[in-house]
Amino acid sequence: MNVTVKDTVARLLCLLIRFEEPLALLGLYLLSSTLLQLTCSTLSGLHYYVLAQWFYSSDYRRYGRWAVVLTEPGTLGSFYAEELAKKRLDIKLICADVYESQAETFAIRLHETYNVEAEVLVLNFSAEGDRLETVLDCLKKNLEVLDIGVIVTQLPAPPQPGPHVTVDPCALGDNIRAITLMTQLIKIGINKMKDQDRGCIVNISHPSGEYPHACLAAYGATSMFMDYFSRSLCREVACHNIHVQSLTPHLYNIDDGNLTPHLYDVDDDDEMCTWSSVTPTTVARNAVNGIGKRRSYGYWLYGLRSFLASCVPMCFRYYYTNSLMIRRRCA
């Protein structure tokens, strides 16, 4: 038996020696491709998360005079709108009718604080059928007269994790209608930007679309759609000098219930940033300074976390994320 084992080992060694050169070439290829990918990711991260924050552009009106922003409590849109107002862009807020008073208050604050024009367009996000056509016609009529430079769209705030069978049908319908409204808004904006040969579109989604998440099935699928839609659209309109960015910040707790960012009462955002929590104002400021990047997490900390997570085998990521979601559900 020992002779048999020795013969088997000898044959294996001979086989490895025979294919030593091809295996070495394969290993060299894998190592080179990994190092190249790591180098490109590092350089891209340094450019966006470091250099773009130090040497950002001060002329955002080169895209156009107006920034059109979808706003809703519990999302990043209002913080993004305030940062764009700081860049001297006039702001057109689009919100659901239930948030009209909050949006009006926010628009007045932007006008008084940054001396820019701020208008509110109130739409019925729950419209269906013929009423939806009326809403889209109203949207087109109000935006066609504007010199649109930047469009910011976003998904509704993420729901509490839970089994798909318990999801409110109205919430699913709201997500579908929100996607319809966003794609139509982008369509109107692109037609304007093509004529101007300039523009920037930012679509804010959620990192649950990066890979399957338990208890966030429908919302994660919607986020994945927004991410891939943005990245595909970026290549489609690049020839018209239009930049499309997919922004997926790891913000989970924007739950103030109000559109006005100043109600967070943050004096120094950077001091409040930790490994697990970054203030929405900080994310919005960094995202606006680095506008134009195809895909971004909005802040260097989120970019680093995502890079480290990508080094972990997917099976472990599934196990950790799904276990975490289930624990949150049972808490």
C-alpha atoms as one frame of an Amber mdcrd trajectory, in Angstrom:
protein
   0.000   0.000   0.000   2.896   2.332   0.801   4.256   1.675  -2.658   0.906
   2.621  -4.182   0.774   5.887  -2.224   4.342   6.718  -3.205   3.567   6.016
  -6.854   0.499   8.258  -6.709   2.461  11.102  -5.134   5.220  10.671  -7.705
   2.721  10.825 -10.566   1.165  13.994  -9.106   4.574  15.616  -8.789   5.409
  14.727 -12.372   2.079  16.156 -13.500   2.703  19.413 -11.629   6.195  19.683
 -13.070   4.811  19.138 -16.551   2.306  21.979 -16.092   4.595  24.137 -13.981
   4.990  26.836 -16.615   1.257  27.158 -17.494   0.350  27.260 -13.788   3.001
  29.907 -13.169   1.615  31.999 -16.036  -1.915  31.617 -14.669  -0.770  32.693
 -11.209   1.083  35.662 -12.683  -2.035  36.699 -14.598  -4.264  36.492 -11.513
  -1.742  38.382  -9.385  -1.258  41.078 -12.024  -4.993  41.586 -12.559  -5.572
  41.813  -8.799  -2.771  44.348  -8.349  -4.007  46.373 -11.326  -7.544  46.444
  -9.940  -6.256  47.427  -6.499  -4.102  50.199  -7.968  -6.956  51.611 -10.051
  -9.333  51.519  -7.072  -6.770  53.251  -4.860  -6.026  55.995  -7.388  -9.732
  56.534  -8.068 -10.450  56.735  -4.343  -7.620  59.214  -3.756  -8.823  61.373
  -6.631 -12.461  61.423  -5.531 -12.320  61.219  -1.740  -9.165  63.311  -1.167
  -8.126  65.544  -4.079 -11.692  66.423  -5.102 -12.408  67.565  -1.544  -9.349
  69.827  -1.442  -9.451  71.182  -5.002 -13.154  71.206  -5.797 -14.680  73.433
  -8.471 -16.353  76.672  -7.423 -18.240  77.151 -10.708 -21.172  74.754 -10.596
 -23.224  77.016 -12.836 -21.191  75.691 -15.753 -23.730  72.860 -15.787 -26.708
  75.235 -15.762 -28.542  77.681 -13.549 -31.054  75.366 -11.853 -30.736  72.237
  -9.735 -33.863  70.071  -9.613 -33.994  67.983  -6.436 -36.493  65.376  -5.259
 -36.972  65.810  -1.520 -38.561  63.637   1.130 -38.099  63.362   4.911 -35.659
  60.639   5.888 -33.531  60.940   2.745 -30.376  62.733   1.626 -32.048  64.986
  -0.957 -32.624  68.027   1.259 -29.006  68.001   2.444 -27.865  67.734  -1.169
 -30.112  70.683  -2.095 -28.559  72.858   0.597 -25.034  72.053  -0.558 -25.970
  72.943  -4.140 -27.467  76.213  -2.900 -24.099  76.975  -1.292 -22.613  76.591
  -4.788 -24.923  79.410  -6.007 -27.324  77.168  -7.920 -31.030  78.026  -7.896
 -33.069  75.179  -6.430 -36.275  73.593  -7.701 -37.641  71.248  -5.029 -40.027
  68.470  -6.050 -41.983  66.870  -3.228 -45.181  64.967  -2.512 -48.256  66.969
  -1.579 -48.150  65.700   2.017 -44.799  67.486   2.537 -45.762  70.793   0.908
 -45.552  72.987   4.025 -42.174  71.571   5.029 -40.789  72.057   1.531 -42.048
  75.656   1.419 -40.330  76.392   4.734 -37.126  74.816   3.474 -37.258  76.820
   0.215 -37.683  80.090   2.124 -34.692  79.205   4.285 -32.522  78.466   1.231
 -33.510  81.781  -0.355 -32.820  83.825   2.779 -29.607  82.039   3.748 -27.855
  81.647   0.391 -29.551  84.360  -1.698 -30.657  81.949  -4.417 -34.023  81.346
  -6.001 -35.816  78.394  -4.456 -39.129  77.105  -5.767 -41.326  74.163  -4.835
 -43.198  71.898  -7.225 -45.794  69.783  -5.432 -46.897  66.558  -7.119 -49.288
  63.772  -6.257 -46.924  60.820  -5.989 -49.814  58.387  -5.472 -51.472  59.202
  -8.804 -52.298  56.335 -11.151 -53.633  55.950 -14.670 -54.892  59.175 -16.215
 -53.973  61.154 -13.116 -50.385  59.976 -13.463 -50.322  61.286 -17.030 -51.551
  64.636 -15.718 -48.788  64.686 -13.099 -46.136  63.920 -15.718 -47.499  66.644
 -18.006 -47.323  69.112 -15.113 -43.747  68.040 -14.395 -42.724  68.501 -18.023
 -44.423  71.903 -18.286 -42.671  73.242 -15.178 -39.205  71.978 -16.076 -39.048
  72.787 -19.777 -38.689  76.515 -19.056 -35.694  76.044 -16.731 -31.984  76.051
 -17.540 -31.434  72.716 -15.788 -27.858  71.979 -14.822 -28.183  69.335 -12.096
 -30.897  66.773 -11.360 -30.911  64.865  -8.074 -33.304  61.933  -7.671 -33.583
  59.422  -4.885 -35.518  56.428  -3.689 -37.991  56.767  -0.816 -36.570  56.251
   2.656 -35.805  52.558   3.384 -38.503  50.728   5.349 -37.998  48.815   8.549
 -36.585  45.354   7.699 -39.254  42.693   7.570 -40.414  39.614   5.633 -41.704
  40.351   2.164 -45.101  38.795   2.960 -45.697  41.510   5.573 -44.822  44.446
   3.306 -47.658  46.931   2.863 -48.944  46.768  -0.753 -49.199  50.563  -0.714
 -45.471  50.786   0.029 -44.688  48.573  -2.967 -46.884  50.754  -5.145 -45.157
  53.884  -3.856 -41.757  52.478  -4.831 -42.972  51.645  -8.336 -44.525  55.085
  -8.811 -41.385  56.749  -7.449 -39.269  54.886 -10.015 -41.684  55.934 -12.781
 -41.509  59.566 -11.695 -37.708  59.527 -11.436 -37.182  57.996 -14.857 -39.568
  60.520 -16.420 -37.827  63.384 -14.615 -34.464  62.169 -15.911 -35.891  61.822
 -19.417 -37.079  65.445 -19.386 -33.740  66.586 -17.985 -31.686  64.717 -20.572
 -33.644  66.283 -23.424 -32.848  69.717 -21.987 -29.212  68.870 -21.296 -28.652
  67.493 -24.796 -29.637  70.863 -26.251 -27.257  72.597 -23.837 -24.517  69.960
 -24.306 -23.881  69.883 -20.553 -25.443  68.666 -17.346 -25.172  66.337 -14.377
 -27.595  63.750 -12.983 -27.238  62.200  -9.527 -29.349  59.167  -8.590 -29.272
  58.318  -4.888 -30.070  54.722  -3.999 -29.320  52.338  -1.127 -26.440  49.861
  -0.632 -28.944  47.032  -0.105 -28.898  46.713  -3.894 -25.258  45.606  -3.987
 -26.146  42.016  -3.058 -29.249  40.232  -1.670 -30.412  41.344   1.780 -32.905
  39.366   3.828 -35.971  41.343   4.952 -35.315  44.058   2.336 -36.145  42.086
  -0.801 -38.315  44.588  -2.683 -36.412  47.673  -1.590 -33.046  46.064  -2.356
 -34.240  45.111  -5.844 -35.395  48.695  -6.414 -32.003  49.981  -5.280 -30.217
  47.615  -7.651 -32.388  48.869 -10.509 -31.466  52.483  -9.740 -27.761  51.653
  -9.532 -27.625  49.738 -12.821 -29.932  52.236 -14.521 -27.572  55.066 -13.560
 -24.424  53.249 -14.655 -25.968  52.253 -17.984 -27.353  55.733 -18.597 -23.924
  57.207 -17.858 -22.452  55.430 -20.879 -25.454  56.279 -23.024 -25.302  60.072
 -22.598 -21.557  60.573 -22.095 -21.206  61.706 -25.715 -23.458  64.682 -24.912
 -21.190  65.864 -22.066 -23.761  64.746 -19.485 -22.444  63.161 -16.282 -24.575
  60.540 -14.506 -23.610  59.466 -11.009 -24.906  56.540  -8.963 -24.627  57.546
  -5.302 -25.119  54.790  -2.707 -24.208  56.152   0.741 -24.457  53.840   3.739
 -26.866  56.146   5.549 -29.475  54.241   7.520 -30.712  56.645  10.197 -31.827
  59.870   8.498 -35.136  59.860  10.336 -35.801  63.406  11.428 -39.244  63.565
   9.872 -38.507  67.031   8.499 -36.959  68.366   5.326 -34.907  71.121   6.934
 -31.298  70.019   7.552 -30.629  72.741  10.146 -32.945  70.959  12.582 -30.178
  68.407  13.109 -28.387  71.191  14.993 -24.880  69.998  14.116 -22.111  72.517
  14.785 -19.170  70.454  13.584 -20.170  67.515  11.426 -16.683  66.064  11.067
 -16.271  65.698  14.823 -19.454  63.626  14.963 -18.338  61.220  12.220 -17.331
  57.774  13.432 -16.557  54.445  11.787 -20.221  53.438  11.989 -21.927  56.816
  11.592 -21.387  59.829   9.332 -23.663  62.864   9.408 -25.865  63.467   6.335
 -24.464  66.991   5.952 -20.923  65.630   5.675 -21.948  63.032   3.099 -23.819
  65.626   1.021 -20.896  68.078   1.114 -18.380  65.442   0.036 -20.707  64.089
  -2.649 -21.295  67.544  -4.152 -17.565  68.337  -4.159 -16.911  65.109  -6.049
 -19.824  65.419  -8.440 -19.184  63.813 -11.827 -17.788  60.458 -10.635 -19.733
  57.589 -12.178 -20.274  55.622  -8.985 -19.717  56.826  -5.461 -20.468  56.073
  -1.840 -20.377  59.775  -0.977 -17.697  59.627   1.720 -14.260  58.056   1.986
 -15.265  56.007   5.036 -18.096  54.348   3.144 -15.826  53.751   0.173 -13.237
  52.081   2.401 -15.845  49.938   4.128 -17.230  48.783   0.786 -13.740  47.994
  -0.509 -12.932  45.918   2.575 -16.294  44.164   2.302 -15.546  43.270  -1.324
 -12.448  41.391  -0.105 -14.655  39.091   1.985 -16.102  36.025   0.199 -19.720
  36.565  -0.774 -20.982  33.609   1.277 -19.697  35.229   4.491 -21.208  38.571
   3.496 -24.565  36.870   2.911 -24.394  35.153   6.281 -23.408  38.272   8.224
 -25.888  40.633   6.536 -28.828  38.255   6.614 -28.184  37.331  10.247 -27.984
  41.031  11.133 -31.263  41.780   9.340 -33.029  38.898  11.069 -31.715  40.015
  14.486 -32.971  43.548  13.826 -36.340  42.141  12.869 -36.572  40.045  16.031
 -35.296  42.820  18.342
